[in-house]
Amino acid sequence: QVQLVESGGGLVQPGGSLRLSCAASRSTVSIYRMDWYRQAPGKDREFVARVTSKYKITNYADSVKGRFTISRDNVKNMVYLQMDSLKPEDTAVYYCNVVILDNDYWGQGTQVTVSL
């Protein structure tokens, strides 16, 4: 089992940046992939970004490629999402996600609002 706690959300103007953090309650070394998802009002939850454990391979949703950067620190048991050039359509609750032994774990989410 693992508990995930996201932080770093807030209100930012278009073109601005935010860095989200997700703290895991146990070692993340053996967790193959750590993901970020988001859910906008009235929409389904969608994949944003992924980073694997050993080789730090990343992949991104097309909508955020070139603007967002995912990273992880297996010493601190953290995963991060650096979000640059934010757009109003990035407004959503952002969730950290991991799968351990076929069980899905989610954090409580952190709100990101991009608006003037």
C-alpha positions as a printed Julia matrix, in Angstrom:
116×3 Matrix{Float64}:
   0.0    0.0     0.0
   0.95   3.63   -0.39
  -0.5    7.04    0.44
   0.0    9.85   -2.04
  -0.21  13.53   -1.17
  -0.17  16.2    -3.88
   0.71  19.85   -3.35
   1.69  22.94   -5.29
  -1.54  23.83   -7.03
  -2.97  27.32   -7.14
  -4.13  30.2    -9.29
  -1.81  31.34  -12.06
  -2.16  33.62  -15.07
  -1.95  32.26  -18.62
   1.69  31.82  -19.61
   2.72  31.26  -16.02
   4.3   28.26  -14.3
   3.58  25.94  -11.4
   5.4   22.98   -9.94
   3.31  20.19   -8.51
   4.7   17.69   -6.03
   3.48  14.27   -4.95
   4.85  12.66   -1.82
   4.62   8.89   -1.39
   4.44   7.26    2.03
   6.84   4.45    1.11
   9.9    3.88   -1.01
   9.25   4.5    -4.69
  12.3    2.64   -6.0
  10.27  -0.47   -6.84
   7.26   1.41   -8.22
   7.66   0.98  -11.98
   5.75   4.02  -13.12
   4.45   7.16  -11.48
   1.82   9.18  -13.34
   0.02  12.48  -13.25
  -3.61  12.71  -14.33
  -6.03  15.62  -14.36
  -9.77  16.13  -14.32
 -11.44  19.3   -15.49
 -15.01  20.18  -14.46
 -17.52  18.09  -16.39
 -14.84  16.01  -18.07
 -13.31  12.58  -17.59
 -10.01  12.14  -15.83
  -7.2   12.15  -18.39
  -3.58  11.06  -18.5
  -1.01  13.86  -18.36
   2.46  12.38  -17.91
   4.42   9.29  -16.82
   7.93   8.56  -15.57
   9.38   5.1   -15.06
  11.64   4.1   -12.21
  14.96   2.73  -13.39
  15.63   4.61  -16.61
  13.39   7.62  -15.94
  11.64   7.18  -19.27
   8.93   9.78  -19.72
   5.9   10.22  -21.9
   3.28  12.91  -22.15
  -0.18  13.63  -23.43
  -0.01  15.53  -26.71
  -1.77  18.49  -25.1
   1.1   19.12  -22.67
   4.16  18.02  -24.67
   6.84  20.68  -24.7
   5.24  22.57  -21.8
   5.19  20.09  -18.9
   8.08  18.09  -17.44
   7.68  15.11  -15.14
  10.47  13.93  -12.85
  10.9   11.7    -9.84
  13.26  11.43   -6.89
  13.41   7.9    -5.5
  15.51   9.06   -2.53
  12.84  11.51   -1.4
   9.96   9.31   -2.65
   8.59  12.16   -4.71
   7.27  12.78   -8.19
   7.03  16.27   -9.66
   5.26  17.99  -12.52
   6.79  21.23  -13.76
   4.13  23.08  -15.75
   5.2   25.99  -17.95
   3.35  28.14  -20.49
   0.1   27.32  -18.75
  -3.17  27.77  -20.63
  -6.73  28.2   -19.35
  -7.5   24.7   -20.67
  -4.97  23.3   -18.19
  -7.37  24.2   -15.39
  -8.19  20.99  -13.53
  -7.61  18.98  -10.41
  -4.29  17.18  -10.81
  -3.79  13.71   -9.33
  -0.78  11.55   -8.69
  -1.22   7.85   -9.53
   0.75   4.65   -9.04
  -0.04   0.97   -9.52
   1.35  -1.57   -7.05
   0.57  -5.26   -7.52
  -2.36  -4.42   -9.81
  -3.86  -1.99   -7.27
  -4.44   1.61   -8.3
  -3.53   4.34   -5.79
  -4.53   7.99   -6.07
  -3.85  11.1    -4.1
  -6.54  13.57   -3.09
  -5.64  15.95   -5.9
  -4.49  19.55   -6.09
  -6.42  22.29   -7.89
  -4.74  24.21  -10.7
  -6.58  27.24  -12.06
  -5.23  29.19  -15.02
  -7.04  32.5   -15.36
  -6.53  36.24  -15.64
